[in-house]
């Protein structure tokens, strides 16, 4: 796995702008050597601010969005259009502004709770696993967690150290042989969710963990100080080539 690098920005506003610029530059660089590019985006306050900054950036037009596929590392198991869904927030922040440049078929949301044939988080997780596997570029080799070669998977982090919808001590932490897992009884509402597994996360070329605010500093200190994945799941979010922790000053342990 790639080394973990910690990069600190002065505040949450600069953090969002800097990560947006970093993401756009990464996409331009990737498109110079291969296509398509696969990116996993995240929700939460900072995650949506990053997407809005991407939409507002003059650099966005340097990316050929027809060659970009967008995915989500987790989602709240709620009806389509619910304002708490990561997809709903991302549509307002980025997808609507990119309408016409980013083909609808390149956007891969997790199915909502009111989708036909979807009665549980497990149904949505299974459907997403099939969608992911369809973009691996090869036949099913029986390995279980089949995902595209993500160029970037971006995640937020909770004050409890959770990443995606993998919470400390939760049974979903141990999901194996699959790219996605249904989550029940999450300690943060809503209790039902769909999440990538660690096997899927660790298949990415680069993993970016983005965190802002003093409420995150204790968890970051514990994670950087050697906490286990069971204690701080964010520790398990690592990329094949590179792992970036992109923080604001308030979130750093020394703040």
N, C-alpha and C positions, 0 to 999 in steps of 0.2 A: 504494500500500500504506500501511497505517496506521503511525504512528510506533512505535518500539520504546521501551518503558518498562521500567526495571529497578527492582524492589521487593525490598528486603532485610528478612528476618525474623531474629530473634535466633538460632534454632536449628532443627533439622529437625522437632522436635515442633510448635513454633509454626507453622512453615511449612506442615505438612500440615493443621493445623487451620484456618489462615487461608485456604489455597487451597480447602478444603472449604466454608468459609463463603462465599467469593467465588463458587464454582460454584453453590451453592444460591441465592444472591442473584441471580446472572445468570439462572438458570432462572426464578425468580419474575418478574423483570423482563421476560424474553422472553415468557413466557406472558401477560403483561398486554397484549401488542400483537399476537402471532401464535402460531399453532400449526400443526404440532407443532414442538418444539425438537429440534435434532439436535446431539449432543455426541459427541466422540471422546475416549475415555479411554486411559490408558496403564498400563503395568506398571512393574516395577522396585520397589525398596524404598519410595521416597517415593510413587510413583504408587499403590501398593496401600494405603499408610498414608492417603493422601488419600481413597480410596474408603471405607476403614473409618471415617474421620472423618465422611464424609457420612452413612454408615449410623447412626452414633451421635449425630448432631446433632439437637437438637429442631427445627431449621429444616427438616429433610427433609420433614415433613408439610405444610409450606407449598407444596410442589411437587405439581402434579398429574402423577404419574408416568405416567398413561395417555397423556399428551401429550408424552412424552419418548422419543426413540429414541437408543439407545447403540450406538456403533461403536468399532472399534479401528484405530489408525493403523498398527500392525504386529503381527505374531504370529510365534511360533516354529513352524516346520513340524514338528509332533510329533503323536502320537496324541491322540485325544479323552481328556480327563481327566488328561493328563500334568501333573504339578505345576509344570512349568516354563512351561506355556502361560499367557499373560496372561489368557485367558478363565477358566481354572481358578482362578487366584488372585483374579480379580475376582468370581467367583461366591461364594467364601467371604467376601470382604470386604464386598460390597455387594449383589449380585444375590439371594443367598439371604435376607438380611434384608429385601429389598424384595418378596419373593414375595407375590403378591396385589395389590400396588400397581402394579408395573411389568409390563405384559403380556409374555408370552414372545415374542410376535411383534414387540415393540419392541426386542429385543436381537439384535444382528447380529454374531455372532462370525465370524471367518475360518474356513473349513472346515479341519479337521485332516487329518493325513496318512493316516488310516485311514477317511476318509469315502468312500462309494461314488463311484466315478468320479474320484477325486482321486489321481493318481499322482505329482504333482510340485508344487513351489511355484507353477509357472506355471498349473497347473490351479486351484489354490486362488485365485490372484490373479485369474484370469479370472472365476471364479465370484463373487468379491467385487466386481469391477468391474460385473458385471451386477446384483448386489444394490444397489449404490450408485446405478446409473443408474435403477433402478426407483423411486427416491425423489426424482428431480429435478423431478417435477411437469410434465414436458413430453416431447414426442417427441424421438427421437434426432436431433440436429442435425448429427451428423458431427464434432463437435468433439473427440471422444476422451475426455478426462478429465471425465466427467459424474458429478457428486457432488451430494448434497443441499447446501442452503445452511447449512453448519455454523455454529451459533452459537458454539461453542467447540471447538477441537481442542487437546487437552492432550498434551504430550510431555515425556518425560524427556530427559536428555542424558548421553552417555557421557563418560568422561575423555578420549577421543580426539576429542570433538566430534561424534560421530554423533547423528543424530536419526531417530526411527522405526527402520527397519533400513537406513538410508542411511549408509554408512561412508566415511571419507575415501579418495579415489582409487578407489572401487569402481565397476564398470560400471553398477550400478543408479542411480547419481547422474544419469546422462544419459537415463533412461527418459522418453520423451515420447509424447504422443498417447494416454495411458492414465492411469487413476486409480491403478492398482496395478501392482506388479512382483514377480516371483519373484526371490529372492536366493539365490545359491549362493556358497560360499566366504567367508562372513562371518568376519571375524577374531575374533569373539566367539562362543563356542558357544551354541546349535547353529549349524552352518554354513548350514543351509537355513532360509529365512524368507520371509515375505510382507510387503510394505510398501506404504504409500501412496507415490506419487511426489510430487515438488515441485509439479506442476501441481494435484494434489488438495489438498495442504496449503495452497497459496496461494489457493485458492478460498474458504477459510473466512473468516467475518466476523472472528473473533478467534482468534489462536494464542497459547497459553500454553506457555512452556518452563519447566519446574520442575527445579531442581537443588539438591542439598545435599551438603555435605562438601568438605573441603580437596582431595580428589582431583580435583575438577572445576574448581578455581580457575584453573589454567593454561590450560585450554581456554576458559574464559569470558573470561579476559584476552585471549587471542588473537582470539576471535570479536568481542569489543567493540573490539579494536584494529585491525580492518580485514582480518582473514584472509579468504581466498576460500572459496567454497562447497566447492571441491575439497579445501581444507585442513581446513576446519571446516564440515561440512554443516549444522550447526545455524544457521548464518548465513542459509541459504535458507528457514528456517521462519518465514514472515511472513504476517500476516493482512491481509485487505482493509481492515479498519477499525482494528484494534488488534493490537499484538504485545506481550505481557507476558513478561518474564523474571522469574520468581518464585524467589528464592534465599534460602538461609540465610547467616548471616554468614561461616561457614567457607568457603563457595564463592565469595565475592566476591574479586576480584583483590587488594584491599587487606588481606584477612584474613591 
